[in-house]
Amino acid sequence: MNFKDLLGKQILFFDGGMGTLLQERGLQTGEIPETWNILHPEVIKQIHKDYLLAGSNMVSANTFGVNAFKCKTLDYTVEELVTAGIRLTKEAIAEVKKENTAETDHPMYAVLDIGSIGKLLKPLGEISFDQAYDTFREIIIAGDKAGADLILIETVSDSYEIKAAVLAAKENSCLPVVVTMIFDENGKLLTGGDVASVTAMLEGLGVDAIGFNCGLGPEQMKKLLPQLTECCSLPIVINPNAGLPVVVNGQTVFDVEPDAFAESVKMLVEMGASVVGGCCGTTPAHIRKVVELCGKMDIAPVMDKELTVVSSYNHAVYFSRKPLIIGERINPTGKSKFKQALRDHDMEYIYKEGLTQEENGAHILDVNVGLPEIDEPQLMEEAVTGIQAIIDLPLQIDTSDTDAMERGLRYYNGKPMLNSVNGKKESMESVFPIAKKYGAVLVCLCLDESGIPETVEGRLNIAEKMIKTAAEYGIPKKNLVMDALVLTVSTGQDNANITLKTLHRIRYELGLHTVLGVSNISFGLPERSRINTAFFTMAMNNGLSAGIVNPSSEPMMAAYYSFNALIGEDDQCMEYIAKASQTADKPAAAAVFQSGALTLDEAIIKGLSESAYEATVKLLEQNTDSLTIINEKLIPALDVVGKGFEEKKMFLPQLLMSADAAKASFEAIKANLSKQGKNSESKGKIVIATVKGDIHDIGKNIVKTLLENYGFEMIDLGKDVDPEVILKTVQEQNVRLVGLSALMTTTVVNMEATIKLLRENGLHCKVMVGGAVLTQEYADMIGADFYSKDAMGSVRYANELHDKGEL
Amino acid sequence: MNVANSEIRERINVREVYRYLGYGTGTPDERVKTLTECIIENLANVVKPRNIYKIYDCSTTESSVILTSGKTLSFESRNLAANVAQCTRVVLLAATLGIEADKLLQKYEVLNIAKAAIIQACGAACIEAYCNILQERICNACSVDGKRLYLRPRFSPGYGDLPLQAQKIIFEELECTKRIGLTLTDSLLMYPTKSVTAFIGLTANPQGCHINKCEICENTECEFRNSSF
């Protein structure tokens, strides 16, 4: 029987720890355990056999720590170590079968055991998602080829890394995939995910079983298990440590004995685990006791929880009776400023739109970055990765371009929402496979080749057709959310009625969750928010599960919170009261602000962004020329602050607050210029980067902000930037000044390498450098043109070059 | 060892934050003060501090330090040897505030660079406070039979002549990645960034145990140097 045939049908047993057993057998500190697959194969095989004889069904090959990064320092390749590891499990299984003829019906499987790479993924960390994927891919191809029966991804604690591993497994083998993660006692992954959020993601990606291992003992896992059984529709695997680590004589040990361990594991099985084993500190003796105690137990049947859920890296959002708010603002349709931001590749603009919506109460953010003249797949990837780095909400990838869909979904850290598919054959054929692969909750528009039906029945028919077709692709109803479609009531007086009735029947007859782009109802009418809010309330009352709306619209959100209070989904009206009091505070705050209106230079010197913006708008309204504002108000004010900073009369926070205020002023100027069809003038391009190997970004970002204020066009290449990338940018964009930042002595060498590469290629650009360990002497030594000891130094230098006409 | 976030909050030295921000011994204006207080509050709420440590017997020569506990680890460094010369025991400690501090920083680098700079400084003060609490507790736990032990200043890879390469040994020995989610890059930087690995000497000699780490640093031009050295 295959592993998959038994999984979830009968209790199955993993093996236990490997590391401690190897140490007992002489593995030294500094020695890589996996090299023993080749150096001491008999020892490894015997451990596998001990576990099999103790009753384990699955023996994990000694491949946990194998990866390309680790193999760099070894004499063996990934393939060699993995192949040897799998071979030993298979030999152990064959020998046990042969030697114990009585127990030949005991199912035994060779497991390709994959652990964490041990490096954090970008954007916070060092390696890219694709690098992580490739690293796992290499292991999986080798393990599959060597004949593994299943893949165990274990002791992982970063949902993004887990996703890379699962995709690598799914795309490069047909083996069953089991994922067990390391949670802390509060049920959190190290990167912030919780049980519900990763479960949603993993079910979406189509893994075969999910569970916990390492980190905790069986007792602690008992407390955590209900969180998993509550949301998980797959068989549950639990491989605990033999207790929490305790330090004895300075060494870490695990001290739960086999009997006590087995008793606890028995309770875990009673609570819903169907595959159990052990991790750190557990031995064949532990597993033997577990098998003795639990071998005859019935397991709880695996039930589909029928949850419609999306997740971000750190939390899950469920569709339920209480409607959700999907923020609609990250979308260029009808917004000239947004379109311009996309053309300018102004990601900050997009991020701020996202953050505002998060603050205003959105639960999910729609992300649409489609413009005919841009590379949408590329921008979608950037937007998704950028937004999820700083915003906690789940995202709805919104595009009609299937390449952009795939890119957005692939790099998304969680279980995404996808907008959208419709009832056209072509749409279903292209979108369903992508949605299935990445486990997206898919928005289905009730239209097809014949257009948008004018009747309720017509729309329901299309909905049913999509449900049926989705099922053929393996997409369950719970992953479909129907959009009943809204046509403006100004062109057809029955339009709202049709939508509402369709909504009601989809929700209560077909049993699907629903979504609507609510504000479409009022196109062509004055005072649209009046109609919108009324319609929104009616729609929610007719079964709307999620409204795609503007969370910054107070009337809409008021309708939303009121609705929740009225249907009894707001405990003691707490949320309603909290929001109502927030709104009440606002006018008062605005009034205070009005009374103390400042001039632009005062606002910048004091570092007050809103006042600076207002003051600039006022100057522009008085027809003051943009250049005059910049040269006679803004720059002199910045100079005052900069001088104060250099004389140590003002300090970094003040300098930066002024920088932010100046930035706000520039926004007003830019908006005004673009109204006149002009662009702001640049004093010259500067490339800025934190060098390869270095991940500390803030110094570079401070310098960038200040230089921008002084009118330089900044090309920010980010952190950990390869010298080649810097060279290419300088060449292609004909840049005359490069700013490099490095924090540590270990990365200053890459600063030197970058400068050398620029010089070798005959580029005469100037290079300025800065960072914690640098000194003038050091800067001279590595061939920099200028050493900036603080952020203002770089401004002075750039201005000098500009004045000399060298930029 | 569990330390409550509220306890860390109590121990954050706001004067250190101001020093990191360039104020020296001066005090910022009310606005920066208020902002700093808010950020400390926020940071102390979101961080997920974790630590792992082991305790060793220690012996030193002039230029090396040998730690033993079942197995033996040795480090070549005159400065480290001087730091722990009178110590019978040495603690290897790894502590991190977790990824949350980096997340917060990343967010504000986009939103508000002034706040980001303050978060950076508060994060540094926060991990210092956390390490201070940890080392005191470890020291107290080691002080048995009426024999009080005293702490030498923490000493980390990269200080003086102790190379950053020592990180590799510490990471493997303490299983930092698996136990507390701390990772080491190829260029030997730590992720999450608000993290510390350190040697902490424990000595029966109470003398000279409150030495600032600026003592062994060669960069005498450093803006943040404690002026008494």
Contacts between the chains, C-beta under 8 A, distances in Angstrom:
chain1	res1	chain2	res2	distance
A	28	B	71	7.7
A	29	B	71	5.4
A	29	B	73	7.5
A	29	B	172	6.8
A	29	B	173	6.6
A	30	B	169	8.0
A	30	B	172	6.6
A	116	B	177	7.1
A	116	B	178	7.7
A	118	B	177	4.6
A	118	B	183	6.0
A	119	B	183	5.3
A	119	B	185	7.1
A	119	B	191	7.8
A	120	B	99	7.6
A	120	B	183	5.1
A	120	B	191	4.6
A	120	B	192	7.7
A	123	B	106	7.1
A	124	B	99	6.3
A	124	B	102	5.4
A	124	B	103	7.1
A	124	B	106	6.8
A	124	B	191	7.0
A	124	B	192	7.7
A	125	B	183	6.9
A	125	B	185	8.0
A	125	B	191	5.1
A	126	B	183	7.5
A	126	B	185	4.6
A	126	B	186	7.3
A	126	B	191	6.6
A	155	B	178	6.5
A	157	B	181	6.0
A	182	B	178	7.7
A	184	B	48	7.6
A	184	B	50	7.9
A	188	B	48	7.0
A	190	B	98	7.0
A	190	B	99	6.7
A	190	B	180	7.9
A	190	B	181	3.3
A	191	B	99	5.4
A	191	B	181	7.7
A	192	B	99	6.3
A	192	B	100	6.7
A	192	B	103	7.4
A	214	B	178	7.2
A	245	B	179	7.4
A	247	B	53	7.7
A	247	B	54	6.5
A	247	B	55	7.3
A	249	B	69	6.6
A	249	B	70	7.4
A	250	B	54	4.9
A	250	B	55	4.1
A	250	B	56	5.8
A	250	B	69	3.9
A	250	B	70	7.7
A	251	B	54	6.8
A	251	B	69	6.1
A	251	B	70	5.8
A	252	B	54	7.1
A	252	B	175	7.8
A	348	B	110	5.8
A	351	B	110	5.2
A	351	B	111	7.9
A	352	B	110	7.6
A	352	B	111	7.2
A	355	B	107	7.8
A	355	B	111	6.4
A	389	B	103	7.9
A	389	B	106	5.8
A	390	B	103	7.5
A	390	B	106	5.8
A	390	B	107	4.1
A	390	B	110	5.9
A	390	B	111	7.9
A	391	B	107	7.9
A	607	B	31	7.8
A	607	B	114	7.0
A	648	B	22	7.9
A	648	B	24	8.0
A	651	B	21	6.1
A	651	B	22	5.1
A	651	B	23	5.4
A	651	B	26	7.9
A	651	B	28	6.5
A	651	B	32	7.5
A	652	B	21	5.2
A	652	B	22	4.9
A	652	B	117	5.5
A	653	B	21	5.9
A	653	B	28	6.7
A	653	B	32	4.6
A	653	B	35	7.2
A	653	B	114	5.2
A	653	B	117	6.1
A	653	B	118	5.8
A	654	B	29	7.5
A	654	B	32	6.9
A	654	B	114	7.9
A	656	B	113	4.9
A	656	B	114	3.6
A	656	B	116	8.0
A	656	B	117	5.5
A	657	B	31	7.9
A	657	B	114	4.4
A	659	B	113	6.4
A	659	B	114	7.4
A	660	B	112	6.0
A	660	B	113	6.2
A	660	B	114	5.8
A	692	B	187	8.0
A	693	B	185	6.8
A	693	B	186	6.6
A	693	B	187	3.4
A	693	B	189	7.5
A	694	B	187	6.8
A	694	B	189	7.0
A	695	B	185	6.8
A	695	B	189	5.8
A	695	B	191	6.8
A	695	B	193	6.9
A	696	B	189	7.6
A	696	B	193	6.6
A	697	B	106	8.0
A	697	B	109	6.5
A	698	B	105	6.8
A	698	B	109	6.2
A	698	B	116	5.9
A	698	B	117	6.7
A	698	B	120	5.3
A	701	B	109	5.0
A	701	B	113	6.2
A	701	B	116	7.1
A	702	B	113	6.0
A	702	B	117	6.6
A	705	B	113	4.9
A	743	B	189	7.7
A	744	B	158	7.4
A	744	B	164	7.3
A	744	B	187	7.0
A	744	B	188	7.5
A	744	B	189	6.1
A	745	B	158	7.5
A	745	B	164	7.4
A	746	B	164	5.7
A	746	B	187	4.6
A	746	B	188	5.2
A	746	B	189	7.3
A	747	B	187	5.2
A	747	B	189	7.5
A	750	B	187	7.7
A	773	B	219	7.8
A	775	B	219	7.3
A	775	B	221	6.5
